[in-house]
Amino acid sequence: MKAIVLATHNPGKVKELQALLKDLPLIIKSLQDYPELPRIKETGRTFLENAGIKATTVFKHTNIMSLADDSGLEVEALNGVPGVYSSRYAGEEGNDLANNKKLLQVLADIPMEKRQANFRTVICLKLLNGEDIYTEGICKGKIAFEFKGHNGFGYDPIFLAEPDYQKTMAELSLAEKNRISHRGRALKEMKTILEQLLKEDKI
């Protein structure tokens, strides 16, 4: 059976990706299986560049087909900030609590009708022949005024998902989140591509 490496150390992200790919005839690995691989520096200026950097780095280290995503939150009132810096918005890489607290503080005086935001994901699949394939997903929503819910990760506890904006991403089950999330949408498109490549025996 062919293998694929999910280019992330984030256990929440691994769980989401594994759930969406579980019925494909693939051995699904992640960077948790390669502890010797150092954290990849995301030096790109766009989600696409960072996804490509991560997939390429992991592929060179493992010689296994690699799948990487770069995701972030784009807040309309802040002209797209935090964007590619979402995971280190408050300074420390991956400190979700600090990132959320900072964003709520920055938006404290912004009324609900002006708190529109997008979650955006770009996924890169690095094939064994060196080819890169990209997909993108967007989830529209608004930034809440307070934390709600205990599921998910990142900005999920303060992101009110469309269309009704009644629940944050952190209040949804994994199945509910995967149906509407930016990552879920990008990965569904990538899954269709993977299915076709497997059918044609191109990977």
Steps between C-alpha positions, in 0.01 A plus 500: 500500500625848412581748775445872547648730765291779647750780545391620843580448869161643602297211649169680433587546136619137470169382643300706250706388201497134602121509538458637149747260335424185699316315221780538245734203449793689649723458804460840667801627692576836658801684637429329831654196327816700422606666827848563364366744241535856639214749487476638149553874462204656321680775311244550225292814459186312398316187611588338167872563545502364855303188406750432221798554730364255757404229250835523320704492823317194632525322165877557484537358852272197464495422126126440549214683334425799725195711568530839671260780569546859602199656661415824666241750606437814295306772683335752273517791745877442533564483124563125505708484819616266655513306170815291453610604849189351665685237704740759642275808513572562870873430459544140612455228236189292557373672816129479417380660823727803463410541132128493574528740793700748293251490214203553732680794660583659162137461386344598834334817364396355164124426476377157388391623156864591426669187641503300174788255457611210284680181585715412198695182424731413214604135469803376308542138395860411413508197269788255472588645157547844658176647369300732725119507501312773688145547626341781701208528741331798666254516790326831565396613845526766768713548809309451825539722806597211728624141507240227442545124468774251578554319169746582225811715529645830385237772467207254506366622841443855371401433137123506440434293190257599222217496418333568836804604708344336806778253577875528503711238325595372846134420573467273196575128486793392283258370236306830499820701480642294214184562295540878505861576592759654273726199550214259441409669171858509373559141604181370338624640171845348563340169594325488162837560332664227709221255415551565128879466527459171686247376244743581218790351699694826472614506863 
